[in-house]
Amino acid sequence: MSHEENHRSNRVGWLRAAVLGANDGIVSTSSLIIGVTAASADQHNILLAGLAGLVAGAMSMAAGEYVSVSSQLDTIKADLAIEKQALEQDYEDEIDELAQIYEQRGLDPHLARQVAEKLMDHDALGAHARDEIGLSDTHSANPLQAAMFSATTFTIGATLPLLVAWIVPLPYLITMVAVFSLLFLATLGAIAARAGGASMVVGAIRVTFWGALAMLLTAIVGQIFGVVA
C-alpha cells in the first residue's frame, strides 16, 4: 500500500507571482480609478487612466519579477561556484562540515560522518547546496514563468475594476468600484490561501484590508487635488 502526501510548497514560486500580480492589478487600478474620479475627471479620462495603468502595471510587474528572480538565481549560482571550489580544494573538510550539520540535527558523530560521506559520494555539490546553503529545487523559481504569471494575473486583476468603471454611471462609480474591488480582493485572498493550504478567512481579510486602505488614501489625494484644481 503506497502513501503519498500532497505537499503545497512546490507551488510557492508561481503562486507568489500570480497572487502578487492579481492583487496589485486590482488594488492599483481600482485605486487609480477612484483617485481620478475623486479629482472630478470625466468618465472618458477615468477609463483612459485605468487602461494606461493596466498596460504600465502589467509591464512593470513582468519586468520586476524577471529581474528579481534572475538576480536571485545569479546569487545562487555564485554560492554554488564558491561551494564547488571548496569541494575541489578541501574535500575532507567539506565532509567534516556536512557531518557537523547532521550532528546538530540529532545524529551521533559516527552516523553523521557516514551519511555525509554517502551523500557526497552520490552528489557532493547537491548535498552542500541543500544542507549547508539551504537551496532546494522545490523552491526555485523560473524568471520567465514568474514574469508571465505576474503580467497575466495583473492584467486580469486590473481588468475587473476597469470593467466596473466602464459599466457603472459616473455618480456611482467610486462606490461601486470600491465595493466590487474589495469583493474581488476577498475572493482572491481566499483562493490563494486555499491553494497554499492556509486559512481562507485570514487570507481574505489580509488582502481586503490593504486594498481598502490604498483606495481610501488615493480617494483622499484625488479629492484634495480636485478641490485645488
N, C-alpha and C positions, 0 to 999 in steps of 0.2 A: 504494500500500500504506500503510494507516494504522498508526500506532503509538500505543498508549495505555498509560500507566503507571498501575498501581493503587496510588495513594498511600493511606496509612492515617491521615494527620493530620486528615482530616475526621471521624474517629471520636473525636477527643480529648474533646470535650465530653460526649457521652453515655457513652462508655466509662469515663471517670474517675468519673462519678457512679454508674454501675452497679456497677463493681468496688468502689468505696468502700462502697456500700450493702450489697452481699452480704458483703463481708469483715467489716464492722462487725457485721452481723447474726449471722454465725457466731461471731465472737470474743466479742462482748459477751454473747450469750445462753448460749453454752456455758460461758463463764467464770462468769456469774451462777449457772447451774445447778450447776456444780462447787463454787463457793464456798458456796452454800446447803446443798448436800449435805454438804460437809465440816463444816458447823456443826451436823450431826446433825438436820436437818429431815426430816420425813416426806415421802413421795412426792407427796402432795396439795399440800403447801405448796411443794414444789420446782417442780411444774408450774405452780402459780399464779404463783409468782415469775417463771418463764420466760415465761409468757404476758403478764404485765404488762410485762416487759422488752421483749417483741416490740412491743406496741402503743406504748409510750412511745418506744422507739427508732425505730420507723418514722416516727412523727410528728415526732420531733426531727430526723431526717435530712431529711425533706421540708422542714421549716421552715428548717433550717440551710442547705440547698442553695439554696432560693428566696431567702433573704435575702442569702447570699453572692454569688450570681450577679447578683441585682438591684443590689447595691452596686457590683459590678464594672461593670455596664452604666451605672450613674449616673456613674461616674468617666470612662468612655469618652465619654459624651455631653458631659460638662463639658470634656474635652480637645478634642472636635470643635467645641464652641462657641467655645473660645478660638482655635482654628485658623481657623474661619470668619471671626471678627472680624479676625484678622490679614490674611487674604486680602482683605477688603474695604478695609482701611486701607493696606496696604503690599504690593500685588500684585507689584511688581517685586522687592522684597526677598525675597518668598517664592519667586520664580523662582530668584533667586541662591542661596537657602538649599537648594533642592532640587537645583540644579546642583552645588553643593559636595558634597552627599551622593553623587551619581553619580560625581563625580571621585574621591572617597575609595574608591569601589568599582572604580576602574580605568579609567574613561572619560577621554578627553582633554577639556580645558575646552570646546572648541568643540562637540564632540558631546554632552557633558553638558548644555550650555545648550540645545541643540536638543531633546534628549529631555525636559528639564524643561518647555520651552515646549509641546511637543506633548502631553505628558501633562496639563498644566494646562489646555490648551485643551479637552481631552476631559472631564476631571473633576478640577478643581483640588483640591477638598477630599479626594476619594478618593486622589489621588496623595500628598498630605501625610499622610493617615491611614496609608497603607501604609508609605511610605518614611521619614517623619520620626518619627511616633509609634510605628509598628510594629504597627498594628492590621490585622487580617485577618478577613474574614467566615468563613473556613475554621475559625478557632479560636474564634469567638464561640459562647457557649452560650446556651440559652434557659432562663429561670428555671423555667418550668412543666415543661419537659422534664426538667431536672436534678432537680427535686423529685419528679416522678413516677418516674423511674428509680431514684432513691435509696430512696424509700419502698417501691417494689415489690421491688427486689432485697434490701433489708434484710429485708423480710418473708419472702421465700423463703429467704434465708440463715439467719434466726433459726428458721424452721420446722424445719430439718433437725436440729439438736441437740435441739430440743423434742420431735420425734417419737421420737428415740432415748431420751430420758428417759422418755417415756410407755410405750415398749415394754419396755425393759430393767428387770429386777428391781433393787430398791434396792441390794443388796450389790455389784452390778457396775456401778452407774450412773456413778460417776466415771471409771472406766477406759474404759468403752465410749463415753461422751460425748466424752472426750478423744481417743480413737483415731479415732472417726468424724469428729469435727470437724476434726482435723488432715488427714484424708483429703479432706474437703470443701474445706478451705483450699488444699491442694496442687493439687487439681483446678481450683479457681477461679483460682489463680495461673497455672497452665499455660494455661488457656483465655484469660485476659486477656492474657498475654504473646503468645500465638499471634495473637489479634485485633489486637494492636498491632505485630506484626512483630518482637518481641523473643525472647530465649531462654526457652523454656518451663521449662527446669530452673531457671534463675535466678529466674524468676517464682514458681515453686512453692516454692522454698527460702525466698525472701524473706517471703512471707505465712505460711508454716508456722512459721518461727522466731518471729515476733512473736505469732502466735496461741498457740504453746506457752508463751511467756513470760507472756502475760496469764493463761492458765489456771493456771499454776503459782503466780503471785502471789495470785490470788483464792482458790486452794485453801489457801494458807498463811494468808491472812487469815481465811477461814472456819474453819479448824482452830483458830486462836488464839481467836477469839471463841466458838467452840463449846465449847472447853475452859473458858473463863472463865465462860460461862453455866452 
